[in-house]
């Protein structure tokens, strides 16, 4: 079965997905330049992500979308299992959002330019002023139900287990007084782990947990908010992936 699946990917799926990726990037770049970046920065990527999962024959299950108010902006904090996290969230989160991503991703041909034009937020960690600029840009984007997605681990797992959460996403949610939404991703690590080279057939699952309010919370309570979000995300993982394992390159990826 795996042999025929790999053959299908190489001969059929991969060429189609390469074309789809280039077209999506070009449509996003042109659409964002000529029209509304809120629309063109989200819907082409959503369709592209769903197409990828469909062509790769990957079933997707989503739980808890009813917990989100379409008119409310959120800071969504999922675990980071692998590359397929992007397709799962982009295609199936069911709401317009912006990514907060590493500055180095801007250098990816076509894709980096598309992300920039779409209004996704590149984080420059070179100093406090640059970080403050990222926060201001996020604040301007998160209106009328547009949310922000941040991987608080900052790096993909090597083991399937979660690393520790960094403070940035939670500080941002507190500063903007936006609810935090923990989200659990399952299956992405099994389909294509960080050290893997071949895609394996599997299922993807996204679990949306109850939003955590930040209004009225003192900055001293940020640690409690982080622990609560971490616990919620981890509760949705299979037992074999529960328990924190420090990721050796969380600080550098």
Secondary structure, 3 states (H helix, E strand, C coil): CHHHHHHHHHHHHHHHHHHHHHHHHHHHHHHHHHCCHHHHCCHHHHHHHHHHHHHCCCCEEEECHHHCCCCCCEEEEECCCCCHHHHHHHHHCCCCEEEEEEHHHHHCCCHHHHHHHHCCEEECCCCHHHHHHHHHHHHHHCCCCCEEECCCCCCCCCCCCCCCCCCHHHHHHHHHCCEEEEEEEECHHHHCCCCCCCCCCCCEEEEECCCECCCCCCHHHHHHHHHHHHHHHHHCCCHHHCCCCCCCCCCCC
